[in-house]
Amino acid sequence: MTDRLKLIALDADDLAVISAHVQDARVQPADIIWRQAEKRLVIGMNRLDWDQALHGESEPRRLLAALRFDRVLACKSRRIDLAAPDAALELIGIEFHPGTEAPAGSALLLFSHGGALRLDVECLECELTDLGQDDLGVGAVDDVPPLTG
């Protein structure tokens, strides 16, 4: 892999771009790290390389990536079993909902089967960074296991 993606979101439009890149990413609860004292949430994921797919590559590729939110005041989950750290979650998308006092608001991460994370933020600061190709290399998407801790 030559070009590693690195995107930063500071508003809802930027976050929509990141959301498109993480659509269908595989996440495990063990890879969701809430650092309350640092006001930071980091999520390790195994995401589809949508750029490659759009350029007509025949074999979809998965990439290891990190999604980070800073200035997080609170993190709440729904239907995500933290007691099952190896459970498979599929990220559907990310939305930003402005609060009553700008630039505060909530980032909502939506997962398959009704799972969700709500992050109450002072302001939106999100970064998606590719870390490299998955350990199995290029292969059929359905054969690539979820990211492991």
N, C-alpha and C positions, 0 to 999 in steps of 0.2 A: 504494500500500500504506500503510495507516494504522498498523497495529500491527506493530511488529517484535518478533519473539520473542527473548527473552534468558533462557536457562536455565542454572542452575549445579548441578553434581552434586558432592556431597561424600561420597556413599555409593552402594552398588550399586543401591538402589531409585531414587535420583535419576538414576543413569546409565541405568537402564532407560527412563526417560521421554525422555531425550535420544536414546537409541538408536531409539525409536519415531519420533522426528521426523526422524532422518537416514536412515531406511530407504530404500533405493533412490536415495540421493544419488549424483551423478556426481562423480568425483574424478579428477584427473590427477596422475601422479607429480610433475610440476613444481610442483604446488600443495601438496605435503607438505613442510613446512619444519621441520627438526630443528635447534633452537638448543641444542646441547649445553651450552655455557657458561652459558646461562640456565636450563637444566633445563626446557625448554619445547618442545612440539611443537604446530605450528599447521597446520591443514588447511583450505584453501579448497575450497569445494564448491558444487555446484548441486543444491539439494535440492527435493523436492516439498513443496508447502505442504499438509500433511496436515490442518491445521485447516480450510482452505478446502474441501477435499474432503469432510470430515465434515459441513460445513454445507450440502452439497447443490449447490455450484457446479458448473455443467455443464462448464466448461473447466478442467482441472487447470493449476495455475500452478507455475512453478519460481522459487526464490529463491536468490540468492547468499548464502552464509553462511560463517562461520568457526567452526571447532571447535578449541578450545585446551585442551591439557593442561599443567598446571604440576607442578613437583616430580618431573619425570621423570628417573630415574637412568640408564636405558638404553632404546634404541629399536632393535628388531630387525624385519626384514621377511622375508617368505617369499612367493615368486612375485609380486613386484612389481618390474618391470623399470625401475630408475631411469635406465637408459640410453635409455629410450623415454619422454621427458617428456610427450609428447602422447597416450600410450596412455589408453584409457578404462577406468576402474575403476568398479565399482558397489558401494557400501557396503551390506552386508547388515545389519549390526548391530554393537553394541558390548557386550562383557561385562566384568565385573570379577571377578577371582579373588583372594581375600584371601591374603596371604602368611603365613608362620609367625609373624611378629611384627607385630601390628596397630599402626598402620593401614596398613602397607605392603601391596603386592600388585601385580597385573598387570592392566592394561586391555588387552583383546584386541579389535582392530578387524578384522572379518571382511569380506572382499570376495568378489565373484563369482569363479568359476574358481579357487578355492583360495588366493587372495591373503590375506595377513594382516599386520598390524602388532602387535607385542607391546611394550607400554610397561611397564617396571618402574618403579613409583612409590613415593616415600616415603609418600605418602597420596594419596587420590583428590581431585583438584581439576580439574574439567572445566567448560568453559563453551561453550555454543552461542549464537552471536549472528547474527541475520539482518542482512545488509548492504543489502538492497534486492531489487527484482525483477530478473530476468535482463534482459540488454540487448535481447532481442527482445520483451519484454513478454509479456502473456498470450497463449498459443498452445497448440497441441497439444503434449503432452509429448514425443512421439517426434520432433518437429521441432526441439526445443531442443538446440543443440550443448552439449558439455561445457564447463565453465568453462575459460577460457584465462588464462594468466599475464599 
